[in-house]
Amino acid sequence: MESAVCGGVESPPDFCKTSINSVARWDGLVFGNVHLFVAQVLSIIITAAVAVVGTLICIGIIRIFTPLRVDQKEEALGLDISQHGENAYPSFNGFD
C-alpha cells in the first residue's frame, strides 16, 4: 500500500519540467527544486492525520451510544450465543 501511495503521488512531481510544460510553475525534484516534493509529502501527512482524527471522532461518537466491546463473560461464552441466542455451528463438534 505504501509503495502505491508514494509511487503514485510522489513520482509525477519529481519529473516536472517547466520548459516542457508551460503550465507547471516549478521544476521537479530531479531538476533541483524541492517545492513540489515537499508539498506532496505534506499532503500525505495531512491526509493521514485527518483520517486518524476522523476515525477517533467517529469512535468517540459511537462510544456514547453503545459499548465498543462486549463483557468478558459474554466473550468467553461466545458471541453467537450471547448476542443472537443460537449456535453458529450446532453440529460441528457434536456438542448439541
C-alpha positions as CSV (number, residue, x, y, z in Angstrom):
1,M,0.0,0.0,0.0
2,E,2.8,2.4,0.9
3,S,4.5,1.9,-2.4
4,A,1.2,2.5,-4.3
5,V,0.6,5.8,-2.4
6,C,4.2,7.1,-2.6
7,G,4.8,5.9,-6.1
8,G,1.5,7.2,-7.4
9,V,1.7,10.5,-5.6
10,E,5.3,11.3,-5.4
11,S,6.6,10.3,-8.9
12,P,4.9,12.9,-11.2
13,P,6.1,16.0,-9.3
14,D,9.6,14.6,-9.3
15,F,9.9,14.8,-13.0
16,C,8.2,18.1,-13.8
17,K,10.0,20.5,-16.1
18,T,8.7,24.0,-16.8
19,S,10.4,24.1,-20.2
20,I,8.3,21.1,-21.3
21,N,5.0,22.0,-19.6
22,S,4.3,25.8,-19.6
23,V,1.5,25.3,-17.0
24,A,4.0,24.0,-14.4
25,R,5.2,26.7,-12.0
26,W,8.2,24.8,-10.6
27,D,10.7,22.2,-11.8
28,G,10.6,18.8,-10.1
29,L,12.9,17.3,-7.6
30,V,15.0,15.6,-10.3
31,F,15.7,19.1,-11.8
32,G,16.7,20.7,-8.5
33,N,13.6,22.1,-7.0
34,V,12.1,20.5,-3.8
35,H,8.9,22.7,-3.7
36,L,6.6,20.1,-5.3
37,F,8.2,17.2,-3.4
38,V,7.6,18.9,0.0
39,A,4.0,19.8,-1.0
40,Q,3.3,16.2,-1.8
41,V,4.9,14.9,1.4
42,L,2.9,17.4,3.4
43,S,-0.3,16.4,1.6
44,I,0.3,12.7,2.5
45,I,0.9,13.6,6.2
46,I,-2.1,15.9,6.4
47,T,-4.4,13.3,4.8
48,A,-3.2,10.6,7.2
49,A,-3.7,13.0,10.2
50,V,-7.3,13.9,9.0
51,A,-8.1,10.1,8.6
52,V,-6.8,9.3,12.1
53,V,-8.6,12.3,13.8
54,G,-11.8,11.5,11.9
55,T,-11.7,7.9,12.9
56,L,-11.2,8.9,16.6
57,I,-14.1,11.2,16.4
58,C,-16.3,8.5,15.0
59,I,-15.3,6.1,17.6
60,G,-16.0,8.7,20.3
61,I,-19.5,9.3,19.0
62,I,-20.2,5.5,18.7
63,R,-18.9,5.0,22.3
64,I,-21.6,7.4,23.6
65,F,-24.4,5.2,22.3
66,T,-23.0,1.7,22.5
67,P,-20.1,0.0,24.1
68,L,-17.2,-0.9,21.8
69,R,-16.5,-4.3,23.4
70,V,-18.7,-7.0,25.0
71,D,-18.3,-8.1,28.6
72,Q,-15.6,-10.7,29.4
73,K,-18.3,-13.2,30.4
74,E,-20.2,-12.8,27.0
75,E,-16.9,-13.2,25.1
76,A,-16.0,-16.3,27.0
77,L,-19.4,-17.8,26.4
78,G,-19.4,-17.0,22.7
79,L,-20.9,-14.0,20.9
80,D,-23.2,-16.2,18.8
81,I,-25.0,-17.4,22.0
82,S,-24.9,-14.1,23.9
83,Q,-25.8,-11.8,21.1
84,H,-28.0,-13.9,18.9
85,G,-29.2,-16.7,21.2
86,E,-28.1,-19.5,18.8
87,N,-25.1,-21.6,18.0
88,A,-23.3,-20.7,14.8
89,Y,-22.3,-24.3,14.0
90,P,-24.7,-26.5,16.0
91,S,-23.4,-29.9,14.8
92,F,-19.8,-29.0,14.0
93,N,-18.3,-30.5,17.2
94,G,-21.2,-32.7,18.2
95,F,-21.9,-30.8,21.4
96,D,-25.6,-30.3,20.8
